Amino acid sequence: MAIVFKPGDEIISPAISKRYRIECLLNEGGFCNAYRAIDTASELPVFLKQYTNPTPALGWARGFYAHQDELKQRLDRKNSPLIEQSYEYFFHDDTYYQVKEFVTGTSLAELLEPEYAERITDQQWFLNAAVLMKGIADLHDTGIVHEDLKPENVYMEKVPEGIGYRATIIDLDFSFLDGRTPPFADPHDGTAPGYVGTPTYQSPEHVRGKRPGTHSDIFTGGIILYQMLVGIHPIMECLATGDGCFDADELNQLYAKSITTGKYQRPETYNDDLEKYPRLCDTMAAMLNPDPAARPSAKEVHQVLVQVNSGGADIPVRVRLTEPGGRYREYHQDTVVTHGNARFFGESYKFIDHRQFELLKDGKNNQWLIRGLQPVTNNTRLNGEKITGETRSLKDGDIITVGGGRGLRLTVKLVYT
């Protein structure tokens, strides 16, 4: 069992013979003890983690150590200033250690508390939201899933620039590679702890016992954006009924039920100032979609926030229609979808009439419209509602169907660049 160091104790890295002098114990956790230490060569502070779990004797330990090395290599290549930097990993007296950047500042969780939040302007919240999503996009570029995103794992350093703070994503101990089962979630190893995560920030696939992915980080990121830009946790706000008193198990069960049904309010419901940013509201709502495939990427969310921060107009320049197999077509001008030009979408084009529906670009109101045409054999439906002879506005995630369950099914995506 690893000893708990005292201030003044020193530990030597065997690989490069560096000495780290312990200043203080920051946290004694279930998997590791965390210290503020000093690199005696540079006299700069570092964040030192001393792992108490796994011990080398556990079955998943060897795979975990190799897994950590691969994560470090990927993050080193990316070298994002928005993700904590890892300096070295080593063993000392059969105990595993990690030395990381000592990130200064305060957690986003603290800044979201009323006494802090009121000191930050709306503009600063929007700017910091964009920076956070850039950090998540950088992480996903490496193929890494954070898995435990939450305000406590985003550190905010005070800076003199107008943005006010600079975000750094921390605590990637139990992150993993997208699409790959990590050693700590090996279903054949009874000592492995499984996927970690904070109950009120988990994604629907997480609570269903499925493997999380980058899309899971997007769901959690959506919750955090609500907290930054709206001031509420969207799921917990919906559970705040009656006296709002639940024990932990009841709360977790209610949270899990709520996120898998998708029953929570859009952001502009709580903050009508957001109504002038319809694309942002659509994006934030899509981040919380129970269907992982319907969520945007971190890059797409970041682009939306950059446009908001630059004062750009919410003008979709194209509309994209995607069939279930992944094939899509984009339209940049008024177009009638016909039996002929729908062949691209596969065999279900047979349900389309000579003139089925029309896509219309409404430049005056900065939106795309769909109009059902007549006469047709099979009605055009938008989100299940017949629109033959009617004009409706389109938004991200809308479903256009023709011909029922066996017919044509297209998902709408508005493209702004």
KAMO-V636752 format. One record per helix or strand. SS is the DSSP state (h for helix, s for strand). FROM is the first residue (numbers start at 0). TO is the last residue. If there is no record, write none. Layout:
# KAMO-V636752
ss from to
SS FROM TO
SS FROM TO
This chain:
# KAMO-V636752
ss from to
s 9 11
s 18 27
s 31 38
s 43 50
h 60 77
s 82 82
s 85 91
s 94 100
s 105 106
h 107 110
h 113 116
h 121 140
s 143 144
h 150 152
s 153 157
s 164 168
s 175 176
h 182 184
h 198 200
h 203 206
h 213 228
h 233 238
h 247 260
h 266 269
h 271 275
h 277 286
h 291 293
h 297 308
s 317 322
s 327 330
s 334 336
h 342 344
h 346 350
s 356 361
s 366 371
s 379 381
s 384 385
s 387 387
s 390 392
s 398 401
h 403 405
s 407 414
